[in-house]
Amino acid sequence: MTRNVVIDRYIKNYIGEAMKRIVKFFLAMLLGIIVNMVAAPAMAYNCISSGESSEDCEAQCNMFWLYREFAYWTCF
């Protein structure tokens, strides 16, 4: 094998490993978002059903900043 072929194979392997890491990172982020989409309304429902004050429930909903409005309307 020539030197260029060895370098090309190394670059392809390096890029392949980097892409695998990037995909794993984004899949982990996506899983976190999905978990929060389920957890925010569930926590809001538990807050309102336990008889907490509206200020406490609003604070509970605001913990999930990405889904604040959805959780807020679940609470109130």
Backbone as ProteinMPNN parsed JSONL, in Angstrom:
{"seq_chain_A": "MTRNVVIDRYIKNYIGEAMKRIVKFFLAMLLGIIVNMVAAPAMAYNCISSGESSEDCEAQCNMFWLYREFAYWTCF", "coords_chain_A": {"N_chain_A": [[0.833, -1.185, 0.0], [0.394, 2.212, -0.702], [1.556, 5.292, 0.73], [-0.392, 7.301, 0.635], [-2.795, 5.871, 0.448], [-2.925, 4.642, 2.942], [-3.12, 6.895, 4.591], [-5.568, 7.944, 3.661], [-7.347, 5.899, 4.46], [-7.059, 6.079, 7.227], [-8.088, 8.647, 7.692], [-10.758, 8.271, 6.862], [-11.611, 6.381, 8.765], [-11.293, 7.898, 11.097], [-13.116, 10.006, 10.697], [-15.448, 8.502, 10.597], [-15.618, 7.506, 13.24], [-15.891, 9.913, 14.611], [-18.365, 10.796, 13.644], [-20.018, 8.81, 14.691], [-19.834, 9.414, 17.418], [-21.0, 11.956, 17.449], [-23.621, 11.377, 16.615], [-24.453, 9.719, 18.73], [-24.38, 11.594, 20.805], [-26.415, 13.432, 20.027], [-28.614, 11.702, 20.051], [-28.75, 11.122, 22.767], [-29.386, 13.669, 23.734], [-31.898, 13.982, 22.533], [-33.325, 11.94, 23.806], [-33.342, 12.963, 26.415], [-34.953, 15.234, 26.035], [-37.385, 14.035, 25.331], [-37.978, 12.658, 27.692], [-38.36, 14.843, 29.426], [-40.621, 15.957, 28.228], [-42.566, 14.171, 28.961], [-42.31, 14.16, 31.723], [-42.771, 16.809, 32.639], [-45.624, 17.522, 32.353], [-46.599, 15.47, 34.0], [-45.498, 16.015, 36.525], [-46.656, 18.483, 36.934], [-49.352, 17.783, 37.041], [-49.338, 16.149, 39.338], [-48.682, 18.072, 41.215], [-50.899, 19.83, 41.208], [-52.934, 18.089, 41.925], [-52.253, 17.393, 44.475], [-52.987, 19.453, 46.053], [-51.45, 21.74, 46.375], [-50.409, 25.211, 46.625], [-51.092, 27.748, 44.125], [-48.814, 29.193, 43.48], [-46.744, 27.466, 44.195], [-47.188, 25.393, 42.384], [-46.769, 26.723, 39.982], [-44.063, 27.305, 40.179], [-43.11, 24.721, 40.112], [-43.777, 23.993, 37.517], [-42.22, 25.806, 36.072], [-39.692, 24.807, 36.318], [-39.152, 23.227, 34.164], [-38.024, 24.634, 31.656], [-38.186, 24.55, 28.878], [-40.651, 23.488, 28.292], [-42.422, 25.136, 29.505], [-44.815, 26.636, 29.005], [-46.625, 24.659, 28.145], [-46.684, 22.957, 30.39], [-47.611, 24.803, 32.232], [-50.248, 25.295, 31.355], [-51.224, 22.818, 31.824], [-51.227, 22.791, 34.571], [-52.991, 24.885, 35.335]], "CA_chain_A": [[0.0, 0.0, 0.0], [1.134, 3.468, -0.717], [1.353, 6.153, 1.896], [-1.661, 8.023, 0.48], [-3.895, 4.953, 0.74], [-2.945, 4.485, 4.397], [-3.631, 8.154, 5.141], [-6.989, 8.021, 3.323], [-8.078, 4.972, 5.33], [-7.031, 6.646, 8.575], [-9.023, 9.779, 7.711], [-12.116, 7.729, 6.802], [-11.915, 5.787, 10.069], [-11.4, 8.979, 12.078], [-14.386, 10.688, 10.45], [-16.504, 7.569, 10.985], [-15.716, 7.498, 14.7], [-16.414, 11.217, 15.028], [-19.797, 10.822, 13.334], [-20.695, 7.958, 15.674], [-19.915, 10.165, 18.672], [-21.973, 13.038, 17.261], [-24.957, 10.774, 16.59], [-24.763, 9.299, 20.1], [-24.641, 12.806, 21.579], [-27.734, 13.956, 19.692], [-29.618, 10.76, 20.526], [-28.871, 11.33, 24.213], [-30.133, 14.917, 23.915], [-33.282, 13.713, 22.149], [-33.92, 11.158, 24.886], [-33.593, 13.888, 27.515], [-36.104, 16.073, 25.685], [-38.589, 13.202, 25.403], [-38.252, 12.425, 29.115], [-38.922, 16.08, 29.975], [-41.966, 16.149, 27.691], [-43.458, 13.33, 29.754], [-42.193, 14.484, 33.147], [-43.314, 18.129, 32.974], [-47.057, 17.467, 32.666], [-46.849, 14.56, 35.121], [-45.195, 16.73, 37.759], [-47.673, 19.524, 37.086], [-50.585, 17.12, 37.486], [-49.144, 15.747, 40.735], [-48.691, 19.284, 42.028], [-52.258, 20.366, 41.336], [-53.795, 17.113, 42.601], [-51.879, 17.284, 45.887], [-53.558, 20.588, 46.763], [-50.459, 22.794, 46.603], [-50.841, 26.547, 46.206], [-50.809, 28.01, 42.71], [-47.421, 29.643, 43.353], [-45.896, 26.274, 44.224], [-47.36, 24.663, 41.127], [-46.127, 27.485, 38.913], [-42.626, 27.084, 40.325], [-42.864, 23.351, 39.663], [-43.85, 23.994, 36.057], [-41.134, 26.604, 35.517], [-38.445, 24.049, 36.328], [-38.971, 22.719, 32.808], [-38.076, 25.887, 30.904], [-38.519, 24.33, 27.473], [-42.066, 23.15, 28.179], [-43.075, 25.946, 30.532], [-46.198, 26.996, 28.685], [-47.431, 23.438, 28.125], [-46.867, 22.529, 31.777], [-48.432, 25.825, 32.891], [-51.656, 25.066, 31.031], [-51.618, 21.582, 32.495], [-51.467, 23.129, 35.979], [-54.074, 25.829, 35.629]], "C_chain_A": [[0.875, 1.245, 0.0], [0.769, 4.292, 0.508], [0.006, 6.876, 1.825], [-2.862, 7.141, 0.806], [-4.037, 4.774, 2.249], [-3.524, 5.734, 5.051], [-5.125, 8.287, 4.865], [-7.828, 7.103, 4.216], [-8.143, 5.506, 6.754], [-8.045, 7.785, 8.696], [-10.463, 9.273, 7.696], [-12.523, 7.114, 8.139], [-12.115, 6.861, 11.126], [-12.728, 9.714, 11.936], [-15.548, 9.793, 10.858], [-16.702, 7.53, 12.486], [-16.291, 8.816, 15.218], [-17.918, 11.301, 14.774], [-20.585, 9.956, 14.311], [-20.861, 8.693, 16.997], [-20.957, 11.275, 18.584], [-23.394, 12.492, 17.295], [-25.366, 10.334, 17.992], [-25.104, 10.499, 20.976], [-26.046, 13.336, 21.305], [-28.853, 13.008, 20.102], [-29.829, 10.891, 22.031], [-29.645, 12.613, 24.505], [-31.611, 14.707, 23.602], [-34.0, 12.913, 23.232], [-34.24, 12.045, 26.086], [-34.798, 14.771, 27.259], [-37.4, 15.278, 25.804], [-38.967, 12.932, 26.857], [-38.875, 13.67, 29.741], [-40.335, 16.339, 29.466], [-42.986, 15.319, 28.461], [-43.471, 13.791, 31.207], [-42.848, 15.813, 33.508], [-44.816, 18.087, 33.245], [-47.367, 16.552, 33.845], [-46.584, 15.263, 36.447], [-46.214, 17.836, 38.006], [-48.981, 18.921, 37.592], [-50.48, 16.7, 38.95], [-49.199, 16.951, 41.665], [-50.12, 19.76, 42.262], [-53.154, 19.39, 42.099], [-53.455, 16.971, 44.083], [-52.38, 18.468, 46.707], [-52.56, 21.681, 47.095], [-51.027, 24.135, 46.15], [-50.442, 26.786, 44.754], [-49.377, 28.491, 42.505], [-46.466, 28.453, 43.348], [-45.993, 25.501, 42.923], [-46.689, 25.398, 39.976], [-44.616, 27.311, 38.974], [-42.252, 25.686, 39.85], [-42.846, 23.297, 38.143], [-42.675, 24.745, 35.436], [-39.787, 25.902, 35.579], [-38.129, 23.527, 34.933], [-39.096, 23.896, 31.846], [-38.507, 25.675, 29.471], [-40.021, 24.097, 27.289], [-42.898, 23.957, 29.164], [-44.547, 26.195, 30.205], [-47.101, 25.77, 28.693], [-47.712, 22.956, 29.546], [-47.742, 23.526, 32.534], [-49.911, 25.579, 32.612], [-52.139, 23.732, 31.579], [-51.977, 21.872, 33.944], [-52.765, 23.897, 36.163], [-55.166, 25.748, 34.592]], "O_chain_A": [[1.937, 1.298, 0.62], [-0.199, 4.009, 1.213], [-0.661, 7.044, 2.846], [-3.842, 7.618, 1.379], [-5.152, 4.757, 2.771], [-4.335, 5.632, 5.971], [-5.876, 8.702, 5.747], [-8.902, 7.494, 4.674], [-9.177, 5.395, 7.413], [-8.771, 7.874, 9.686], [-11.304, 9.785, 8.435], [-13.65, 7.305, 8.595], [-13.012, 6.749, 11.962], [-13.389, 10.011, 12.931], [-16.535, 10.28, 11.41], [-17.838, 7.523, 12.959], [-17.086, 8.824, 16.158], [-18.66, 11.825, 15.606], [-21.69, 10.319, 14.714], [-21.914, 8.605, 17.629], [-21.707, 11.506, 19.532], [-24.272, 13.077, 17.929], [-26.507, 10.552, 18.4], [-26.017, 10.428, 21.798], [-26.784, 13.653, 22.238], [-29.938, 13.462, 20.465], [-30.956, 10.784, 22.514], [-30.468, 12.645, 25.42], [-32.477, 15.199, 24.326], [-35.162, 13.185, 23.537], [-35.292, 11.894, 26.706], [-35.583, 15.03, 28.171], [-38.398, 15.785, 26.316], [-40.145, 12.974, 27.212], [-39.828, 13.556, 30.513], [-41.163, 16.885, 30.195], [-44.141, 15.721, 28.596], [-44.522, 13.809, 31.847], [-43.428, 15.932, 34.587], [-45.25, 18.58, 34.286], [-48.294, 16.821, 34.609], [-47.361, 15.121, 37.391], [-46.592, 18.095, 39.148], [-49.636, 19.487, 38.467], [-51.427, 16.876, 39.717], [-49.709, 16.854, 42.782], [-50.5, 20.06, 43.394], [-54.039, 19.816, 42.841], [-54.274, 16.485, 44.863], [-52.216, 18.487, 47.927], [-52.797, 22.474, 48.006], [-51.996, 24.191, 45.393], [-49.562, 26.109, 44.221], [-48.784, 28.225, 41.459], [-45.496, 28.432, 42.59], [-44.986, 25.008, 42.416], [-46.105, 24.77, 39.092], [-43.961, 27.185, 37.939], [-41.193, 25.493, 39.253], [-41.997, 22.631, 37.55], [-42.186, 24.354, 34.376], [-38.829, 26.358, 34.954], [-36.961, 23.4, 34.567], [-40.167, 24.126, 31.285], [-39.145, 26.556, 28.893], [-40.592, 24.462, 26.261], [-43.957, 23.51, 29.603], [-45.418, 25.982, 31.048], [-48.223, 25.833, 29.195], [-48.841, 22.59, 29.87], [-48.533, 23.127, 33.389], [-50.736, 25.645, 33.523], [-53.339, 23.54, 31.776], [-52.909, 21.282, 34.49], [-53.552, 23.585, 37.057], [-56.157, 26.473, 34.681]]}, "name": "protein", "num_of_chains": 1, "seq": "MTRNVVIDRYIKNYIGEAMKRIVKFFLAMLLGIIVNMVAAPAMAYNCISSGESSEDCEAQCNMFWLYREFAYWTCF"}
